[in-house]
Amino acid sequence: MAIEVLLETTEWADNTPNHTYVYDTTKGKMLGYRKSTGEIQVFGSPLSFSKSKRKFKKVVDKTLLDAIMYS
């Protein structure tokens, strides 16, 4: 499993908040994310996730990764 932590940098016209996502690049699925408020959401099973029409920057977030991997 290849994992990336992606900070969304998309500039939305309606001030939609950006989050930080944990993404399985092998399966193209989202494992969980950190809301812009800091709250972490972990999914019981991975969700489909499209990166199209959005911008991201790879980041290191050990706290988020630990929450996802050890939940």
PQR file of N, CA, C, O and H, with PARSE charges and radii, in Angstrom:
ATOM      1  N   MET A   1       0.854  -1.176   0.000 -0.4000 1.5000
ATOM      2  CA  MET A   1       0.000   0.000   0.000 -0.0000 2.0000
ATOM      3  C   MET A   1       0.895   1.233   0.000  0.5500 1.7000
ATOM      4  O   MET A   1       1.773   1.368   0.852 -0.5500 1.4000
ATOM      5  N   ALA A   2       0.675   2.119  -0.943 -0.4000 1.5000
ATOM      6  CA  ALA A   2       1.415   3.384  -1.012 -0.0000 2.0000
ATOM      7  C   ALA A   2       0.487   4.504  -0.534  0.5500 1.7000
ATOM      8  O   ALA A   2      -0.589   4.714  -1.094 -0.5500 1.4000
ATOM      9  H   ALA A   2      -0.038   2.009  -1.635  0.4000 1.0000
ATOM     10  N   ILE A   3       0.912   5.204   0.488 -0.4000 1.5000
ATOM     11  CA  ILE A   3       0.083   6.223   1.127 -0.0000 2.0000
ATOM     12  C   ILE A   3       0.675   7.607   0.907  0.5500 1.7000
ATOM     13  O   ILE A   3       1.886   7.804   1.007 -0.5500 1.4000
ATOM     14  H   ILE A   3       1.786   5.034   0.943  0.4000 1.0000
ATOM     15  N   GLU A   4      -0.201   8.568   0.603 -0.4000 1.5000
ATOM     16  CA  GLU A   4       0.190   9.976   0.517 -0.0000 2.0000
ATOM     17  C   GLU A   4      -0.717  10.782   1.435  0.5500 1.7000
ATOM     18  O   GLU A   4      -1.898  10.471   1.592 -0.5500 1.4000
ATOM     19  H   GLU A   4      -1.185   8.408   0.522  0.4000 1.0000
ATOM     20  N   VAL A   5      -0.152  11.814   2.033 -0.4000 1.5000
ATOM     21  CA  VAL A   5      -0.954  12.785   2.771 -0.0000 2.0000
ATOM     22  C   VAL A   5      -1.001  14.029   1.896  0.5500 1.7000
ATOM     23  O   VAL A   5       0.033  14.605   1.556 -0.5500 1.4000
ATOM     24  H   VAL A   5       0.807  12.066   1.905  0.4000 1.0000
ATOM     25  N   LEU A   6      -2.210  14.434   1.538 -0.4000 1.5000
ATOM     26  CA  LEU A   6      -2.397  15.520   0.585 -0.0000 2.0000
ATOM     27  C   LEU A   6      -3.154  16.677   1.226  0.5500 1.7000
ATOM     28  O   LEU A   6      -4.284  16.518   1.686 -0.5500 1.4000
ATOM     29  H   LEU A   6      -3.050  13.967   1.814  0.4000 1.0000
ATOM     30  N   LEU A   7      -2.519  17.829   1.247 -0.4000 1.5000
ATOM     31  CA  LEU A   7      -3.160  19.058   1.710 -0.0000 2.0000
ATOM     32  C   LEU A   7      -3.804  19.712   0.502  0.5500 1.7000
ATOM     33  O   LEU A   7      -3.118  20.048  -0.463 -0.5500 1.4000
ATOM     34  H   LEU A   7      -1.600  17.958   0.874  0.4000 1.0000
ATOM     35  N   GLU A   8      -5.111  19.893   0.547 -0.4000 1.5000
ATOM     36  CA  GLU A   8      -5.794  20.509  -0.591 -0.0000 2.0000
ATOM     37  C   GLU A   8      -5.495  22.007  -0.610  0.5500 1.7000
ATOM     38  O   GLU A   8      -5.558  22.679   0.420 -0.5500 1.4000
ATOM     39  H   GLU A   8      -5.668  19.620   1.332  0.4000 1.0000
ATOM     40  N   THR A   9      -5.172  22.514  -1.789 -0.4000 1.5000
ATOM     41  CA  THR A   9      -4.852  23.935  -1.971 -0.0000 2.0000
ATOM     42  C   THR A   9      -5.764  24.593  -2.996  0.5500 1.7000
ATOM     43  O   THR A   9      -5.466  25.681  -3.489 -0.5500 1.4000
ATOM     44  H   THR A   9      -5.121  21.969  -2.626  0.4000 1.0000
ATOM     45  N   THR A  10      -6.884  23.932  -3.319 -0.4000 1.5000
ATOM     46  CA  THR A  10      -7.819  24.451  -4.304 -0.0000 2.0000
ATOM     47  C   THR A  10      -8.397  25.780  -3.826  0.5500 1.7000
ATOM     48  O   THR A  10      -8.737  25.929  -2.652 -0.5500 1.4000
ATOM     49  H   THR A  10      -7.126  23.048  -2.919  0.4000 1.0000
ATOM     50  N   GLU A  11      -8.506  26.746  -4.740 -0.4000 1.5000
ATOM     51  CA  GLU A  11      -9.148  28.015  -4.430 -0.0000 2.0000
ATOM     52  C   GLU A  11     -10.583  27.945  -4.938  0.5500 1.7000
ATOM     53  O   GLU A  11     -10.828  28.004  -6.143 -0.5500 1.4000
ATOM     54  H   GLU A  11      -8.229  26.625  -5.694  0.4000 1.0000
ATOM     55  N   TRP A  12     -11.512  27.820  -4.024 -0.4000 1.5000
ATOM     56  CA  TRP A  12     -12.923  27.680  -4.352 -0.0000 2.0000
ATOM     57  C   TRP A  12     -13.585  29.052  -4.448  0.5500 1.7000
ATOM     58  O   TRP A  12     -13.242  29.960  -3.690 -0.5500 1.4000
ATOM     59  H   TRP A  12     -11.313  27.772  -3.045  0.4000 1.0000
ATOM     60  N   ALA A  13     -14.526  29.208  -5.370 -0.4000 1.5000
ATOM     61  CA  ALA A  13     -15.242  30.478  -5.545 -0.0000 2.0000
ATOM     62  C   ALA A  13     -16.174  30.776  -4.370  0.5500 1.7000
ATOM     63  O   ALA A  13     -16.463  31.936  -4.077 -0.5500 1.4000
ATOM     64  H   ALA A  13     -14.804  28.471  -5.985  0.4000 1.0000
ATOM     65  N   ASP A  14     -16.638  29.723  -3.701 -0.4000 1.5000
ATOM     66  CA  ASP A  14     -17.611  29.908  -2.617 -0.0000 2.0000
ATOM     67  C   ASP A  14     -17.031  29.697  -1.222  0.5500 1.7000
ATOM     68  O   ASP A  14     -17.777  29.438  -0.278 -0.5500 1.4000
ATOM     69  H   ASP A  14     -16.403  28.781  -3.939  0.4000 1.0000
ATOM     70  N   ASN A  15     -15.718  29.805  -1.079 -0.4000 1.5000
ATOM     71  CA  ASN A  15     -15.039  29.662   0.223 -0.0000 2.0000
ATOM     72  C   ASN A  15     -15.214  28.280   0.855  0.5500 1.7000
ATOM     73  O   ASN A  15     -15.246  28.164   2.080 -0.5500 1.4000
ATOM     74  H   ASN A  15     -15.111  30.016  -1.846  0.4000 1.0000
ATOM     75  N   THR A  16     -15.326  27.244   0.044 -0.4000 1.5000
ATOM     76  CA  THR A  16     -15.374  25.878   0.547 -0.0000 2.0000
ATOM     77  C   THR A  16     -14.062  25.595   1.290  0.5500 1.7000
ATOM     78  O   THR A  16     -12.989  25.890   0.765 -0.5500 1.4000
ATOM     79  H   THR A  16     -15.300  27.338  -0.952  0.4000 1.0000
ATOM     80  N   PRO A  17     -14.130  25.031   2.500 -0.5600 1.5000
ATOM     81  CA  PRO A  17     -12.884  24.769   3.239  0.2800 2.0000
ATOM     82  C   PRO A  17     -12.098  23.612   2.617  0.5500 1.7000
ATOM     83  O   PRO A  17     -12.683  22.668   2.088 -0.5500 1.4000
ATOM     84  N   ASN A  18     -10.782  23.697   2.686 -0.4000 1.5000
ATOM     85  CA  ASN A  18      -9.902  22.624   2.224 -0.0000 2.0000
ATOM     86  C   ASN A  18      -9.501  21.760   3.411  0.5500 1.7000
ATOM     87  O   ASN A  18      -9.390  22.241   4.539 -0.5500 1.4000
ATOM     88  H   ASN A  18     -10.307  24.464   3.116  0.4000 1.0000
ATOM     89  N   HIS A  19      -9.287  20.489   3.141 -0.4000 1.5000
ATOM     90  CA  HIS A  19      -8.929  19.537   4.181 -0.0000 2.0000
ATOM     91  C   HIS A  19      -7.615  18.851   3.816  0.5500 1.7000
ATOM     92  O   HIS A  19      -7.061  19.083   2.742 -0.5500 1.4000
ATOM     93  H   HIS A  19      -9.377  20.099   2.225  0.4000 1.0000
ATOM     94  N   THR A  20      -7.126  18.009   4.714 -0.4000 1.5000
ATOM     95  CA  THR A  20      -5.931  17.214   4.472 -0.0000 2.0000
ATOM     96  C   THR A  20      -6.360  15.752   4.407  0.5500 1.7000
ATOM     97  O   THR A  20      -6.998  15.247   5.331 -0.5500 1.4000
ATOM     98  H   THR A  20      -7.576  17.820   5.587  0.4000 1.0000
ATOM     99  N   TYR A  21      -6.013  15.079   3.326 -0.4000 1.5000
ATOM    100  CA  TYR A  21      -6.502  13.738   3.036 -0.0000 2.0000
ATOM    101  C   TYR A  21      -5.390  12.695   3.119  0.5500 1.7000
ATOM    102  O   TYR A  21      -4.237  12.976   2.790 -0.5500 1.4000
ATOM    103  H   TYR A  21      -5.495  15.490   2.576  0.4000 1.0000
ATOM    104  N   VAL A  22      -5.746  11.492   3.560 -0.4000 1.5000
ATOM    105  CA  VAL A  22      -4.842  10.344   3.495 -0.0000 2.0000
ATOM    106  C   VAL A  22      -5.344   9.485   2.338  0.5500 1.7000
ATOM    107  O   VAL A  22      -6.475   8.999   2.341 -0.5500 1.4000
ATOM    108  H   VAL A  22      -6.682  11.264   3.827  0.4000 1.0000
ATOM    109  N   TYR A  23      -4.474   9.315   1.358 -0.4000 1.5000
ATOM    110  CA  TYR A  23      -4.856   8.730   0.068 -0.0000 2.0000
ATOM    111  C   TYR A  23      -4.005   7.509  -0.222  0.5500 1.7000
ATOM    112  O   TYR A  23      -2.778   7.570  -0.151 -0.5500 1.4000
ATOM    113  H   TYR A  23      -3.555   9.709   1.355  0.4000 1.0000
ATOM    114  N   ASP A  24      -4.653   6.401  -0.549 -0.4000 1.5000
ATOM    115  CA  ASP A  24      -3.969   5.174  -0.968 -0.0000 2.0000
ATOM    116  C   ASP A  24      -3.788   5.251  -2.480  0.5500 1.7000
ATOM    117  O   ASP A  24      -4.747   5.070  -3.231 -0.5500 1.4000
ATOM    118  H   ASP A  24      -5.650   6.351  -0.606  0.4000 1.0000
ATOM    119  N   THR A  25      -2.571   5.518  -2.925 -0.4000 1.5000
ATOM    120  CA  THR A  25      -2.314   5.714  -4.347 -0.0000 2.0000
ATOM    121  C   THR A  25      -2.453   4.413  -5.142  0.5500 1.7000
ATOM    122  O   THR A  25      -2.739   4.448  -6.339 -0.5500 1.4000
ATOM    123  H   THR A  25      -1.792   5.666  -2.315  0.4000 1.0000
ATOM    124  N   THR A  26      -2.257   3.285  -4.497 -0.4000 1.5000
ATOM    125  CA  THR A  26      -2.369   1.997  -5.170 -0.0000 2.0000
ATOM    126  C   THR A  26      -3.805   1.721  -5.591  0.5500 1.7000
ATOM    127  O   THR A  26      -4.053   1.250  -6.701 -0.5500 1.4000
ATOM    128  H   THR A  26      -2.025   3.257  -3.524  0.4000 1.0000
ATOM    129  N   LYS A  27      -4.747   2.014  -4.707 -0.4000 1.5000
ATOM    130  CA  LYS A  27      -6.161   1.719  -4.973 -0.0000 2.0000
ATOM    131  C   LYS A  27      -6.958   2.950  -5.402  0.5500 1.7000
ATOM    132  O   LYS A  27      -8.095   2.823  -5.855 -0.5500 1.4000
ATOM    133  H   LYS A  27      -4.546   2.397  -3.805  0.4000 1.0000
ATOM    134  N   GLY A  28      -6.370   4.140  -5.262 -0.4000 1.5000
ATOM    135  CA  GLY A  28      -7.090   5.361  -5.603 -0.0000 2.0000
ATOM    136  C   GLY A  28      -8.233   5.646  -4.643  0.5500 1.7000
ATOM    137  O   GLY A  28      -9.275   6.163  -5.046 -0.5500 1.4000
ATOM    138  H   GLY A  28      -5.446   4.243  -4.894  0.4000 1.0000
ATOM    139  N   LYS A  29      -8.038   5.311  -3.376 -0.4000 1.5000
ATOM    140  CA  LYS A  29      -9.089   5.449  -2.362 -0.0000 2.0000
ATOM    141  C   LYS A  29      -8.637   6.366  -1.229  0.5500 1.7000
ATOM    142  O   LYS A  29      -7.448   6.463  -0.926 -0.5500 1.4000
ATOM    143  H   LYS A  29      -7.191   4.892  -3.049  0.4000 1.0000
ATOM    144  N   MET A  30      -9.614   7.040  -0.606 -0.4000 1.5000
ATOM    145  CA  MET A  30      -9.338   7.878   0.551 -0.0000 2.0000
ATOM    146  C   MET A  30      -9.566   7.051   1.818  0.5500 1.7000
ATOM    147  O   MET A  30     -10.590   6.384   1.968 -0.5500 1.4000
ATOM    148  H   MET A  30     -10.580   6.961  -0.852  0.4000 1.0000
ATOM    149  N   LEU A  31      -8.595   7.110   2.717 -0.4000 1.5000
ATOM    150  CA  LEU A  31      -8.679   6.351   3.958 -0.0000 2.0000
ATOM    151  C   LEU A  31      -9.252   7.178   5.105  0.5500 1.7000
ATOM    152  O   LEU A  31      -9.826   6.634   6.048 -0.5500 1.4000
ATOM    153  H   LEU A  31      -7.763   7.652   2.596  0.4000 1.0000
ATOM    154  N   GLY A  32      -9.093   8.483   5.016 -0.4000 1.5000
ATOM    155  CA  GLY A  32      -9.584   9.383   6.052 -0.0000 2.0000
ATOM    156  C   GLY A  32      -9.075  10.783   5.768  0.5500 1.7000
ATOM    157  O   GLY A  32      -8.360  11.004   4.791 -0.5500 1.4000
ATOM    158  H   GLY A  32      -8.626   8.925   4.250  0.4000 1.0000
ATOM    159  N   TYR A  33      -9.443  11.730   6.624 -0.4000 1.5000
ATOM    160  CA  TYR A  33      -9.001  13.101   6.408 -0.0000 2.0000
ATOM    161  C   TYR A  33      -9.057  13.909   7.696  0.5500 1.7000
ATOM    162  O   TYR A  33      -9.710  13.520   8.664 -0.5500 1.4000
ATOM    163  H   TYR A  33     -10.023  11.550   7.418  0.4000 1.0000
ATOM    164  N   ARG A  34      -8.363  15.036   7.688 -0.4000 1.5000
ATOM    165  CA  ARG A  34      -8.426  15.997   8.780 -0.0000 2.0000
ATOM    166  C   ARG A  34      -9.190  17.202   8.246  0.5500 1.7000
ATOM    167  O   ARG A  34      -8.794  17.813   7.254 -0.5500 1.4000
ATOM    168  H   ARG A  34      -7.833  15.352   6.901  0.4000 1.0000
ATOM    169  N   LYS A  35     -10.292  17.535   8.919 -0.4000 1.5000
ATOM    170  CA  LYS A  35     -11.078  18.700   8.519 -0.0000 2.0000
ATOM    171  C   LYS A  35     -10.274  19.967   8.773  0.5500 1.7000
ATOM    172  O   LYS A  35      -9.297  19.952   9.522 -0.5500 1.4000
ATOM    173  H   LYS A  35     -10.614  17.038   9.726  0.4000 1.0000
ATOM    174  N   SER A  36     -10.681  21.043   8.157 -0.4000 1.5000
ATOM    175  CA  SER A  36      -9.997  22.321   8.370 -0.0000 2.0000
ATOM    176  C   SER A  36     -10.101  22.761   9.826  0.5500 1.7000
ATOM    177  O   SER A  36      -9.316  23.600  10.269 -0.5500 1.4000
ATOM    178  H   SER A  36     -11.475  21.055   7.548  0.4000 1.0000
ATOM    179  N   THR A  37     -11.053  22.212  10.577 -0.4000 1.5000
ATOM    180  CA  THR A  37     -11.233  22.525  11.991 -0.0000 2.0000
ATOM    181  C   THR A  37     -10.274  21.737  12.880  0.5500 1.7000
ATOM    182  O   THR A  37     -10.151  22.030  14.069 -0.5500 1.4000
ATOM    183  H   THR A  37     -11.690  21.531  10.217  0.4000 1.0000
ATOM    184  N   GLY A  38      -9.590  20.730  12.310 -0.4000 1.5000
ATOM    185  CA  GLY A  38      -8.661  19.904  13.065 -0.0000 2.0000
ATOM    186  C   GLY A  38      -9.211  18.533  13.408  0.5500 1.7000
ATOM    187  O   GLY A  38      -8.450  17.641  13.784 -0.5500 1.4000
ATOM    188  H   GLY A  38      -9.690  20.491  11.344  0.4000 1.0000
ATOM    189  N   GLU A  39     -10.515  18.347  13.287 -0.4000 1.5000
ATOM    190  CA  GLU A  39     -11.144  17.066  13.585 -0.0000 2.0000
ATOM    191  C   GLU A  39     -10.720  16.018  12.557  0.5500 1.7000
ATOM    192  O   GLU A  39     -10.705  16.291  11.356 -0.5500 1.4000
ATOM    193  H   GLU A  39     -11.133  19.072  12.981  0.4000 1.0000
ATOM    194  N   ILE A  40     -10.375  14.814  13.034 -0.4000 1.5000
ATOM    195  CA  ILE A  40      -9.944  13.732  12.152 -0.0000 2.0000
ATOM    196  C   ILE A  40     -11.098  12.759  11.935  0.5500 1.7000
ATOM    197  O   ILE A  40     -11.747  12.325  12.886 -0.5500 1.4000
ATOM    198  H   ILE A  40     -10.388  14.593  14.009  0.4000 1.0000
ATOM    199  N   GLN A  41     -11.341  12.425  10.677 -0.4000 1.5000
ATOM    200  CA  GLN A  41     -12.377  11.475  10.296 -0.0000 2.0000
ATOM    201  C   GLN A  41     -11.701  10.247   9.683  0.5500 1.7000
ATOM    202  O   GLN A  41     -10.979  10.363   8.694 -0.5500 1.4000
ATOM    203  H   GLN A  41     -10.813  12.777   9.905  0.4000 1.0000
ATOM    204  N   VAL A  42     -11.936   9.073  10.272 -0.4000 1.5000
ATOM    205  CA  VAL A  42     -11.374   7.820   9.773 -0.0000 2.0000
ATOM    206  C   VAL A  42     -12.522   6.972   9.236  0.5500 1.7000
ATOM    207  O   VAL A  42     -13.554   6.833   9.893 -0.5500 1.4000
ATOM    208  H   VAL A  42     -12.523   8.979  11.076  0.4000 1.0000
ATOM    209  N   PHE A  43     -12.349   6.412   8.057 -0.4000 1.5000
ATOM    210  CA  PHE A  43     -13.390   5.599   7.443 -0.0000 2.0000
ATOM    211  C   PHE A  43     -13.172   4.122   7.743  0.5500 1.7000
ATOM    212  O   PHE A  43     -12.039   3.642   7.749 -0.5500 1.4000
ATOM    213  H   PHE A  43     -11.512   6.524   7.523  0.4000 1.0000
ATOM    214  N   GLY A  44     -14.276   3.399   7.993 -0.4000 1.5000
ATOM    215  CA  GLY A  44     -14.200   1.968   8.238 -0.0000 2.0000
ATOM    216  C   GLY A  44     -13.721   1.209   7.021  0.5500 1.7000
ATOM    217  O   GLY A  44     -12.992   0.224   7.141 -0.5500 1.4000
ATOM    218  H   GLY A  44     -15.197   3.789   7.988  0.4000 1.0000
ATOM    219  N   SER A  45     -14.128   1.665   5.849 -0.4000 1.5000
ATOM    220  CA  SER A  45     -13.632   1.107   4.592 -0.0000 2.0000
ATOM    221  C   SER A  45     -13.318   2.279   3.666  0.5500 1.7000
ATOM    222  O   SER A  45     -14.013   3.294   3.692 -0.5500 1.4000
ATOM    223  H   SER A  45     -14.720   2.465   5.751  0.4000 1.0000
ATOM    224  N   PRO A  46     -12.279   2.143   2.853 -0.5600 1.5000
ATOM    225  CA  PRO A  46     -11.842   3.238   1.984  0.2800 2.0000
ATOM    226  C   PRO A  46     -12.939   3.719   1.038  0.5500 1.7000
ATOM    227  O   PRO A  46     -13.771   2.936   0.579 -0.5500 1.4000
ATOM    228  N   LEU A  47     -12.926   5.023   0.755 -0.4000 1.5000
ATOM    229  CA  LEU A  47     -13.913   5.625  -0.138 -0.0000 2.0000
ATOM    230  C   LEU A  47     -13.280   6.018  -1.463  0.5500 1.7000
ATOM    231  O   LEU A  47     -12.095   6.345  -1.530 -0.5500 1.4000
ATOM    232  H   LEU A  47     -12.251   5.659   1.127  0.4000 1.0000
ATOM    233  N   SER A  48     -14.081   5.982  -2.508 -0.4000 1.5000
ATOM    234  CA  SER A  48     -13.618   6.491  -3.798 -0.0000 2.0000
ATOM    235  C   SER A  48     -13.324   7.969  -3.649  0.5500 1.7000
ATOM    236  O   SER A  48     -13.992   8.674  -2.893 -0.5500 1.4000
ATOM    237  H   SER A  48     -15.044   5.716  -2.455  0.4000 1.0000
ATOM    238  N   PHE A  49     -12.316   8.436  -4.378 -0.4000 1.5000
ATOM    239  CA  PHE A  49     -11.880   9.821  -4.233 -0.0000 2.0000
ATOM    240  C   PHE A  49     -11.288  10.288  -5.548  0.5500 1.7000
ATOM    241  O   PHE A  49     -10.375   9.663  -6.087 -0.5500 1.4000
ATOM    242  H   PHE A  49     -11.773   7.864  -4.992  0.4000 1.0000
ATOM    243  N   SER A  50     -11.807  11.378  -6.057 -0.4000 1.5000
ATOM    244  CA  SER A  50     -11.292  11.929  -7.301 -0.0000 2.0000
ATOM    245  C   SER A  50     -10.473  13.183  -7.015  0.5500 1.7000
ATOM    246  O   SER A  50     -10.912  14.077  -6.292 -0.5500 1.4000
ATOM    247  H   SER A  50     -12.548  11.886  -5.620  0.4000 1.0000
ATOM    248  N   LYS A  51      -9.284  13.230  -7.591 -0.4000 1.5000
ATOM    249  CA  LYS A  51      -8.429  14.407  -7.425 -0.0000 2.0000
ATOM    250  C   LYS A  51      -8.593  15.388  -8.586  0.5500 1.7000
ATOM    251  O   LYS A  51      -7.925  16.421  -8.621 -0.5500 1.4000
ATOM    252  H   LYS A  51      -8.928  12.503  -8.178  0.4000 1.0000
ATOM    253  N   SER A  52      -9.472  15.075  -9.527 -0.4000 1.5000
ATOM    254  CA  SER A  52      -9.635  15.947 -10.682 -0.0000 2.0000
ATOM    255  C   SER A  52     -10.248  17.290 -10.273  0.5500 1.7000
ATOM    256  O   SER A  52     -11.079  17.361  -9.367 -0.5500 1.4000
ATOM    257  H   SER A  52     -10.015  14.236  -9.498  0.4000 1.0000
ATOM    258  N   LYS A  53      -9.819  18.348 -10.962 -0.4000 1.5000
ATOM    259  CA  LYS A  53     -10.276  19.722 -10.754 -0.0000 2.0000
ATOM    260  C   LYS A  53      -9.952  20.261  -9.365  0.5500 1.7000
ATOM    261  O   LYS A  53     -10.557  21.235  -8.916 -0.5500 1.4000
ATOM    262  H   LYS A  53      -9.144  18.290 -11.697  0.4000 1.0000
ATOM    263  N   ARG A  54      -8.997  19.628  -8.686 -0.4000 1.5000
ATOM    264  CA  ARG A  54      -8.562  20.065  -7.366 -0.0000 2.0000
ATOM    265  C   ARG A  54      -7.047  20.144  -7.372  0.5500 1.7000
ATOM    266  O   ARG A  54      -6.386  19.511  -8.196 -0.5500 1.4000
ATOM    267  H   ARG A  54      -8.506  18.837  -9.051  0.4000 1.0000
ATOM    268  N   LYS A  55      -6.496  20.931  -6.444 -0.4000 1.5000
ATOM    269  CA  LYS A  55      -5.042  21.059  -6.325 -0.0000 2.0000
ATOM    270  C   LYS A  55      -4.621  20.573  -4.945  0.5500 1.7000
ATOM    271  O   LYS A  55      -5.307  20.802  -3.949 -0.5500 1.4000
ATOM    272  H   LYS A  55      -7.033  21.445  -5.775  0.4000 1.0000
ATOM    273  N   PHE A  56      -3.463  19.887  -4.909 -0.4000 1.5000
ATOM    274  CA  PHE A  56      -2.957  19.319  -3.671 -0.0000 2.0000
ATOM    275  C   PHE A  56      -1.453  19.527  -3.560  0.5500 1.7000
ATOM    276  O   PHE A  56      -0.746  19.730  -4.547 -0.5500 1.4000
ATOM    277  H   PHE A  56      -2.906  19.701  -5.718  0.4000 1.0000
ATOM    278  N   LYS A  57      -1.003  19.468  -2.326 -0.4000 1.5000
ATOM    279  CA  LYS A  57       0.420  19.505  -2.029 -0.0000 2.0000
ATOM    280  C   LYS A  57       0.696  18.350  -1.074  0.5500 1.7000
ATOM    281  O   LYS A  57      -0.008  18.189  -0.077 -0.5500 1.4000
ATOM    282  H   LYS A  57      -1.577  19.302  -1.524  0.4000 1.0000
ATOM    283  N   LYS A  58       1.714  17.546  -1.370 -0.4000 1.5000
ATOM    284  CA  LYS A  58       2.085  16.456  -0.469 -0.0000 2.0000
ATOM    285  C   LYS A  58       2.697  17.049   0.791  0.5500 1.7000
ATOM    286  O   LYS A  58       3.535  17.948   0.725 -0.5500 1.4000
ATOM    287  H   LYS A  58       2.285  17.677  -2.180  0.4000 1.0000
ATOM    288  N   VAL A  59       2.263  16.532   1.946 -0.4000 1.5000
ATOM    289  CA  VAL A  59       2.765  17.007   3.232 -0.0000 2.0000
ATOM    290  C   VAL A  59       3.060  15.813   4.135  0.5500 1.7000
ATOM    291  O   VAL A  59       2.706  14.677   3.818 -0.5500 1.4000
ATOM    292  H   VAL A  59       1.582  15.802   1.999  0.4000 1.0000
ATOM    293  N   VAL A  60       3.705  16.084   5.246 -0.4000 1.5000
ATOM    294  CA  VAL A  60       3.952  15.082   6.279 -0.0000 2.0000
ATOM    295  C   VAL A  60       3.062  15.434   7.463  0.5500 1.7000
ATOM    296  O   VAL A  60       3.129  16.548   7.983 -0.5500 1.4000
ATOM    297  H   VAL A  60       3.992  17.007   5.503  0.4000 1.0000
ATOM    298  N   ASP A  61       2.230  14.490   7.892 -0.4000 1.5000
ATOM    299  CA  ASP A  61       1.348  14.697   9.036 -0.0000 2.0000
ATOM    300  C   ASP A  61       1.283  13.389   9.812  0.5500 1.7000
ATOM    301  O   ASP A  61       0.367  12.588   9.626 -0.5500 1.4000
ATOM    302  H   ASP A  61       2.175  13.585   7.470  0.4000 1.0000
ATOM    303  N   LYS A  62       2.259  13.186  10.675 -0.4000 1.5000
ATOM    304  CA  LYS A  62       2.379  11.933  11.421 -0.0000 2.0000
ATOM    305  C   LYS A  62       1.157  11.672  12.303  0.5500 1.7000
ATOM    306  O   LYS A  62       0.719  10.528  12.422 -0.5500 1.4000
ATOM    307  H   LYS A  62       3.003  13.837  10.826  0.4000 1.0000
ATOM    308  N   THR A  63       0.613  12.698  12.911 -0.4000 1.5000
ATOM    309  CA  THR A  63      -0.560  12.535  13.770 -0.0000 2.0000
ATOM    310  C   THR A  63      -1.750  12.001  12.977  0.5500 1.7000
ATOM    311  O   THR A  63      -2.446  11.093  13.430 -0.5500 1.4000
ATOM    312  H   THR A  63       0.968  13.628  12.814  0.4000 1.0000
ATOM    313  N   LEU A  64      -1.977  12.562  11.809 -0.4000 1.5000
ATOM    314  CA  LEU A  64      -3.076  12.107  10.949 -0.0000 2.0000
ATOM    315  C   LEU A  64      -2.831  10.676  10.473  0.5500 1.7000
ATOM    316  O   LEU A  64      -3.739   9.845  10.506 -0.5500 1.4000
ATOM    317  H   LEU A  64      -1.411  13.300  11.442  0.4000 1.0000
ATOM    318  N   LEU A  65      -1.608  10.387  10.030 -0.4000 1.5000
ATOM    319  CA  LEU A  65      -1.287   9.021   9.584 -0.0000 2.0000
ATOM    320  C   LEU A  65      -1.483   8.014  10.701  0.5500 1.7000
ATOM    321  O   LEU A  65      -2.057   6.948  10.476 -0.5500 1.4000
ATOM    322  H   LEU A  65      -0.871  11.062  10.003  0.4000 1.0000
ATOM    323  N   ASP A  66      -1.015   8.331  11.901 -0.4000 1.5000
ATOM    324  CA  ASP A  66      -1.182   7.417  13.034 -0.0000 2.0000
ATOM    325  C   ASP A  66      -2.655   7.168  13.331  0.5500 1.7000
ATOM    326  O   ASP A  66      -3.052   6.037  13.611 -0.5500 1.4000
ATOM    327  H   ASP A  66      -0.548   9.196  12.084  0.4000 1.0000
ATOM    328  N   ALA A  67      -3.466   8.222  13.270 -0.4000 1.5000
ATOM    329  CA  ALA A  67      -4.900   8.073  13.545 -0.0000 2.0000
ATOM    330  C   ALA A  67      -5.556   7.159  12.520  0.5500 1.7000
ATOM    331  O   ALA A  67      -6.426   6.359  12.865 -0.5500 1.4000
ATOM    332  H   ALA A  67      -3.143   9.141  13.043  0.4000 1.0000
ATOM    333  N   ILE A  68      -5.145   7.274  11.266 -0.4000 1.5000
ATOM    334  CA  ILE A  68      -5.726   6.463  10.189 -0.0000 2.0000
ATOM    335  C   ILE A  68      -5.235   5.013  10.278  0.5500 1.7000
ATOM    336  O   ILE A  68      -6.030   4.077  10.204 -0.5500 1.4000
ATOM    337  H   ILE A  68      -4.439   7.923  10.986  0.4000 1.0000
ATOM    338  N   MET A  69      -3.939   4.840  10.435 -0.4000 1.5000
ATOM    339  CA  MET A  69      -3.353   3.511  10.376 -0.0000 2.0000
ATOM    340  C   MET A  69      -3.628   2.664  11.620  0.5500 1.7000
ATOM    341  O   MET A  69      -3.642   1.436  11.536 -0.5500 1.4000
ATOM    342  H   MET A  69      -3.293   5.601  10.495  0.4000 1.0000
ATOM    343  N   TYR A  70      -3.844   3.298  12.761 -0.4000 1.5000
ATOM    344  CA  TYR A  70      -4.017   2.543  14.010 -0.0000 2.0000
ATOM    345  C   TYR A  70      -5.430   2.611  14.569  0.5500 1.7000
ATOM    346  O   TYR A  70      -5.649   2.364  15.755 -0.5500 1.4000
ATOM    347  H   TYR A  70      -3.833   4.295  12.829  0.4000 1.0000
ATOM    348  N   SER A  71      -6.389   2.948  13.707 -0.4000 1.5000
ATOM    349  CA  SER A  71      -7.785   3.003  14.188 -0.0000 2.0000
ATOM    350  C   SER A  71      -8.465   1.669  14.001  0.5500 1.7000
ATOM    351  O   SER A  71      -9.637   1.520  14.344 -0.5500 1.4000
ATOM    352  H   SER A  71      -6.211   3.149  12.744  0.4000 1.0000
TER
END
